[in-house]
Structure formats: structure tokens, C-alpha cells
Amino acid sequence: MAFSLFMAAHVWAQESSTYQFTLEDCLRYAFSNNNERKSMELSHQSLETTYEQSKQQRLPNVSASVGQNFSNNANGWSTSGNVGVGSSVTIFQGGNINNTIEQNRLNVERNGVQLERYDNQLAVQILQSFLSILGNQEKLNYQQEVLNTSREQVKQGRARYNVGSILESDLLLLEAQYLSDSNNILDTRINIDQNLLDMKVLLSMDPTADLGIISPDTENLDGMMENLPSEEEAINQAVEYMPDLRMSDYDIRLAEKNVDLARGNYFPSISANANVGMGVFSSSRWACR
């Protein structure tokens, strides 16, 4: 499934570092702020610049020079100067100019596909982290109910022990169960804090920020399940879309271009050059009296 709809820039203007995010909010924030994704976007821009520069190799280059000299002798001052303009263009280079341009174009497209693959992986990691947080939160709610039951059992056990209805060992078992349930809650809370920290890392968010997760609306879950594609349709769509498969195709085509570039080096390079120059000389006589 494509997640390109979440890639639009999203501005989060909040006075405090408190966030209450749905799954969609997490995805939007990550695609706008994830540091590794920003680095990949900069790499993509660099490859695009290299591609545009390589296309300029087909055009002739122009250079200009200006020189000025001053000299003093017995006859007075003299100046001389020159102005020159030159141009050169490569006529034939074994096809390497076209091959280089095509190679750079493929690099741009491959990097774009690589960015798509990273977006998919990032979305999957965020989804996994989001579900882990929800699962542990539900687990914590259940454990708190169990703890309340254990607390009530200890309270009743003490009352029964005071009137001699149960043995002390029975009361100790109830108290041990209560302490065990308390430890379970502590462990789950630690897991939730770790899950939230993992989510902040994926979002490139300040670790000290207060992040809360909003549970999705499950009322229409059955209706959503009816719209899901069949297993065969899902596999066919994945095969057609998966960036990993397209990257393999680009790797093959780039390898072929590398072979073409290597073969092009066997051919001589032919270029044309043209230069135009002009010199200027002037003198000024003077005599001492």
C-alpha cells in the first residue's frame, strides 16, 4: 500500500512539547521530520543536480581571458594588452557523454525508488510501534483490574485471618500474588515508556516530549474488513508496486551502463576548438629637462 498521501509537509505548531497522535498523525509527522528521510531527500537533490550538469556536456564551453602589461624604459611608458575568447566542444567520445547522462538519469530514478522503499519501511516500523503501544496499554488496563481484584482478596484474607478462618500461609499467598501483580504493572509501564521512546526515535522527536497515542475508532472495523482485497489481489499489487523489485531492475540497467562506459574508453575522443584574440599596444614618451 502506498503511503504517498502522508508525504505532504505538515506544520506542528504547539506551545508545549505535548502531542496526542493518531496513527495518521504519526505518519505525517515522520514523513516531515524524520532525519534519515531528510538526508535521503538531499541526496536525491544532489543526484538531480549532477544529472542536469551532465546534460551540459553536449554544449560547447566558452572561455575568455584579458591581460594588461605596463612597462617603463628610456623612451617613456608603454602599455600592452590582449583579449581572447575560446570555445571547445566534444564531437565524439565513444558514446560516453550519452551513456553518462543516461547513467545519471537512472541514478536519480533509482534514488527515488529507494526513497519510496524507505517510506514503506518507515511506515511499517511506525505501525508496529503504534500497535505495541496500544497492546501494552490494553494489557496495563487488564493488569490494573487484576491488581484491584488481588487487593480486595488481600483485604478479605486479612479479615478472615483475624477471625481464624484461614491460615497465615494462605494470607501470605494472597499478599505474594498482590505483589506479583504490582510488579507486572510496573514491567508493562516500563515497556510502554520504551515503546514511546522507540516511536519518538522514528519520528525524530525530542525524547523529552510528552507523546500520547490515540486509539483508532474500531466501530467501523467490520465494514473496513469487507473492503480489503483478496490475498491473490494483494500479492499481485505488491509484486507490481514493490520498490525492491524495481530497484533490482535499476541495478541491472546501471551495471549495463557501466559496461558501455568502459567500452567507450576504447574509442578516441574527437573535439573541436576555436580561439579569437586581439592585442592592443600604446606608448607615452617623456623627457627630463
N, C-alpha and C positions, 0 to 999 in steps of 0.2 A: 504494500500500500504506500502510495506517495504521500510525503508529508510537506510538499512544497507550499501548501496553503498556510503553514505556520512560519514561513521564512520571511514574511514581511516584517519590516522594522517595527518594534513595539517599545514605546516610551513608558517607563515606570516612574512616575513622579509621586513619591511618598515622603512625608516629612520625617517619619521614623523608619527604622530598619525592621519593619514588621510586614510580613507577607502572608496572605491567605490564598493559596493557589489551588486551582483545579488542575487536572492533567493537561488540559489545553493551555492553561497559563504557564505551566512548567515548560512545555514545548516551545511556546512563543518566547519566553524569557531566554531559554537556552540558545535558540537559533539567533537571537540578537546579541547575546553577551558571552557565549562560550569562547574562551580564549583560543583554544586549538582551532575552532572553526574560523575565527577571525584571521589566524595565521594562514590557514589554507586559502582564504579569500585573497589575502595579499599576494600569496604565491601565484594564484590564478591571474591577478592583475599584472604581475611581473611577466608571466608567460605570454600574455596578450601583447604587452609592450615589445617583447622580443620578436613575436610574430610580425607585428607591424614594421619593426625595424628591418627584419629580413626581407620584406617586400620592397624596401627601398634599394636593395642591391641591384634591382633591374634598371634603375635610373642612373644616368651619368652623374659623377660627382664634380663639383666645381670648386676650385681653389684660387685665391688671389694673394698677391704679395706686393708690398710697397716698400721701397728703400730710399734713403736720403743720406748723402755724404757731404761733409764740409771739409775744406782744406785751405791752408794759408801758405803762401810762398812769397817770393820776392816781388811778384807781379800783382799781388793782392789776393783777395778772397775768391774762391770758386766753389760752386755747389754742383752737385750732380745727383740725379735721382732716377729711379726706374719703377715702372708699374707693369705687373704681369698678371695674366689671367690664364688659368689652365683647366682642362677638363679631361676626364678619362671615363671610359665605360667598358665593362667586360662584355665581350661579344659571345664567347664560348668558354665554358669551364667544365666540360664533361657532364652537363646537366645538373651540377651540384647546387646552382642557385635555386632552381625549381625544386630540387629534392630537399634543400634546407628549408625553403618556405613551407613545403608540404609537411616536413617533419615538425616544424614549429606549430603548424596548424593542428596536427594530430596531438601534440603535447597539450595544447590548450583544451581540446575536446576531452582528452583523457583526464586531465585535471578536473574538468567539470564533472565527469562521471565519478571521479574519486571523491569529490565533494558530496555528490548525491549518496554515495555509499556511506560516507561518514555521517551524513544526516540520518540515514536509516539506522545505523548502529547507535547513534546518539539517542534517537527516539526509542529504540528498543531498551537501551540501558535506563532511560528515564522511566519508561513504562514498568520495567522490572523493579526499580527502586520505589516507584509510586505504589505498586501492588504490595511490596514488602512492608511499607509503612502502614498501609490500610490493614494488611493481615495482622501485623503486630498490635495495631490499635484495637482491632476486634478481639484479639487474644487477651489484651490487657483488660478490656471490659469484662470478658468472661472470667478472668482470674480475680478481678475485684469482686464479682458476685460470689465466687468460691471462697474468697477470703472473708466476706461478710458471713457466709454460712459457717466457716470454721470459727470465727469469732463468737458467733452465737452458740455453737457447740461447746466451746471452752467455757462460756458463761454458764450454760446449763450444767456442764460437767462439774464445775466448782460447787454449784449449788447442791448437786446430788452427792458430791463427795463430802460436803459439810454435814449432810444428814446421814452419811454412811451407806448410800445406795450403790456407789461404785468404789472400786479400789483406787489407791493412789496411782498405781501403774496405768490404769485406764485414763485418769486425768492427765498424766504425763504424755500419753499417746496423743490425746486431743491437743495439748499445747504444742507438741512437736509438729503435728500436722499444720497447726496455725502458723508456726514459724516457717515451715516449708513453703506454704502458700505465700507468705510475705516475701520470701526470697525469690519465688517465681515472678512476682510482680516487679521486684527490683531488676531482675535479669531482663524482663521484657522492656522495661523503661530504658534500660541501657541499650538494648537492641534498636529501639525506636530512635534514640538520640544518634546512634551510629548510622541508621538508615537516613535520617535527615541530613547528617553531615555528608554522606555519600551523594545525596541529591544536591546539596549546595555546591559540591565539587563539580558535578555535571553541569550545573547552571552557571559556574564561575561566579558564585555569590559569596559575599562576605561571610566567613564561618561564624561570626558572632551575630549575624542577623537572626531575627526570630521568624522562623518559617513554619507555617501551619499548612496542613493538607486538607482540602475539602473533598469529602467523599462524593462520588458521582451519584446521579439520580438513577436508581435501579428500578423505578416504577415501570418504565417502558422497555425494560431489558428483553422481555419476551418478544416484543414487536421488532426490536433491533435484530434479534437472532433470526427472524424469518427472512430478513433482507440479506443475510450473509450468503456469499456464493458457495457453490458446492466444492467439495475437495478437489475435483478434477479442474474446475474453473480456476480455483485459487492457484493450483500448481501451474497451469498454463499461463496465467497472468504473471506469476513470479518469474517463470523462465523467460518471458518476453521482456520483463522490466528490469530484472536483477542487474544492478550495476556491475557486479562481479564478473558476469559473463561478458558484458560489453567491454570491460577493462581488459579482459584476456584478448579480445579481438583487436583492441588498440595496441596491445603489446606486440602482437604478431605483425601488424602493419608498421609499427615503428621499427621493429627488427628488420623488416624488408627495406625500409628507407635507409637504415644504416648500411645495409649491403650495397644499395645503389650509390650511396655517398662514397663508399670505399672503392667501388668500381670506377666512379667518376674521376678519382685521383690518377688513374692510369692515362687519362687523356690530357693533351696540352691545354694550356689556358691562352686564349686569344683576347687581346684588349686593344682598344684604340685610344690614342692620346692626342690632344691638341693644345697648343700654347700660343698666346699672343702677348708680346711685350713691347714696351716703349721706354726709351731713355730720354732724359732731359738734362742739359748742361748749361750752366750760366757762370759768368765770372765778373769780378769787380776790381778794377785797377785803382791803385792809390800810390802816392809818392810822398816821401818825407822831405820837408823843406827846413 
